[in-house]
Each structure stands twice: as C-alpha cells, then as structure tokens.
Amino acid sequence: MAYRDEPYRDDPRDRDRGRYVEEYETYRSEPPRGGTGLATASAVVGVISLLVVILTLGTLFFLALPGGIAAMVMGVAGRGRAREGRGRALLGLITGLIAVVLSVLVIVLIALLATVLDSVNLDGLPDSIRDLAPDDLLQDLEQRVPELPDIPEVPEGAPEQ
C-alpha cells in the first residue's frame, strides 16, 4: 500500500489527486523575476565606494570615484528593470552619488592645497623659525650643541686620501 507522502502515481485511486498536486506546484513555483542583480550590485558597489572614501579620509579617492560612478549607473539601470530591487537600486544610487561628491571634493582640496603651497616662499623658513623661538631656548641650545668645526674644501682634481 502506498503511503500518502509517496508519489501518487503508484495507487490508482490517488491519480486525480496527484494531478491536482502537480498543477498546484506548477502555479506555486513561479520563475524568478529578473533585474534585481543590477540593483544589488549597485548597492554593494555604492556602499563600498562610500566606505572607501570615508574610512581612508579621501586618500583612495581614485578608487571611490569610478566605483561611485558605476554604482550610480547600475542604480539607474536597476531601478528601471525590477520592482523588487528598487530600494537596493536607490541605495546604490544615493551612496554612489555621495562617494562621487566626496571624491570630487578631495580632488578640489588637493588642487587648492597645491596652489597655495606653490605660492608660499619657503626660502627663509629656518630664519623665520629662529626669530619665533624664545631667546632663552636659543641660548640653551647653543650651550648644549657645540659648533661644528669648519671642514676644509678639497680642490678639484686632488687625489682622495
């Protein structure tokens, strides 16, 4: 005798019941809807790009900038394709946008810093530091550190000893 958990094809009385169970299983198992892969990839890449630019204080902006752009592109494409992945696509779009903005801000700050440092005259820096130091500190340093003797210059072409 067939058990109720076994397939229904063995017992002739259960053939109709088996047919209904098979029909139910075909309706129950719908094919997966596509389009959520881009949304998930967008969220992952966007969050990683944002973490890279924040946790490294902008030093790895050259990795976060293309990652943020890719997250934004995948987020826009993922929002249009699937209904289920819209939240993940929006997350990727927002985090990618923030990563791009922060990366561009770091690039602007580097350019400003390079411009400012280029215009600063650093030729007289040791003298200006000496002028800012208190006199008693300078006297203390002169007592502790003896002056070095002058090293005679070796004329060119002279044999080395």
N, C-alpha and C positions, 0 to 999 in steps of 0.2 A: 504494500500500500504506500502511496506517495504521501510524503509529509507536506504540510501547507507551505513550508519555506522553500521547497524544491521547485524547479521549473514546472509549469503547469502543462507541459506537453505530454507528460507520462500518463496522466489519468484522463480518460476521455470525457469525464464529467466536468473537468475544470478547463476544457479548451476555450470555451467562451470567456471565462473569467481571465484566462491568460491573455487573450486578445485585448481585453479592456485594460489590463495592467500594462501591456506593451504600448498601447496607444497613449496611456497616461504618462508613461515615461518619455515618450517622444515629445509630448507637449511640455513636460516639465523641464527637459534639458534643452533650453534654447541655446543657439550658438552665441558665443561671447561677442559683444559689440566691440567694434574696433575703434581706434582713435585715442585710447587712454594712454598709450605708450608715450606719445609726444608730450602729453600733459605731465606724466610722471617724470619723464626725463627733464622737462623744463623746470619742474620744482626742485629736483635734485641738483641740477647744474646751477640754478639760481641761488639756492641756499649755500652751496659750496663756494660759489664766487663771492657771495656776500661775506661769508666767514673768512675767506682768504684775505679780502681787502681789510676787514676789521681786525682780525687777530694778528695780522702782520703789520698793522699800523700803516698800511699803504705801500710797504716795500715790495710786495709782489703784485703791484697793480697791473703789470704786464700779463699776468695770468688771469686776473679777475676781469679785466676789460673784455677780452674775447669771450670768456665764459659767460659774462653778463649779457653780451650781445646775443650769444647763442641761446641763452635761456629766454630772452625776450622773443626771439624769432620762433622758437619751439612753443612758447606760451601762446603766441597769437595763432599759430597753426593748430595747436591742440584745442584751443577754445572753439574753433570753428568746426572741428570734426566730431567731438563726442559730447554727450550731455553729462555723463558721469564724471568726466575728468575736468570739468570747468573750474572747479575750486583749485585743483592742483595746477592747472594752466595759469590761473590768475596769480597764484602764489609764485610760480616761476617768473611770470611777467613782472610782478612787483619787485621781487628780490633781485632779479636781473637788472631792472632799471636802477635800483638803489646802488648795486655794485658798479654799474657803469658811471653813475653820477659821482660816486666816491672816487673811482679810478681817475676820472677826468679832473676832479678837484685836486688829487695828488699830483697829476701832471702839471696843472696850473701852478701849484705851490712850488714844485721843483723848478719850473721856469722862472717864477718870481725870485726864488732864492738864488738861482744862478745869475740873474740880472743884478740883484742887489750886491752879491759878493763880487761881481765883476767890476762894479763901480767903486768899491771900497779900496782905498790905498793902504796896503799893508806894509809899505816900506819902513815906516818909522815905528812899527809896533813895539819892539823892545824898549825904545826910549820912552814911549808914552806909558808903558807899564812901569818903568823905573820912576817916572815922575809921579805916578799914583801911589807908590809904596811909601809907607811912613819912614822918616829918617832914621829912627832907632832900629828898624828892621834892616835897613841897608848897612848901618854901622855894624850890627851884629853879624851880618853875612860877610862883610869884609874882614872881620876878625877871625871868623871860623874858616873861611876858604882862602887859603893863601893864593897870591897871584902866581900864575904860571910863568916860568922863565921864557924869554923870547927864544924861538928856535931859529938858528941861522939858516938863511936860504942857501940852497945848493945851486951853484951856477949850472946853466945848461951845458951838457956835454961832459960834465965832470964824472969821473968813474965813481960808481957806488961802492961803499965800504961795507 
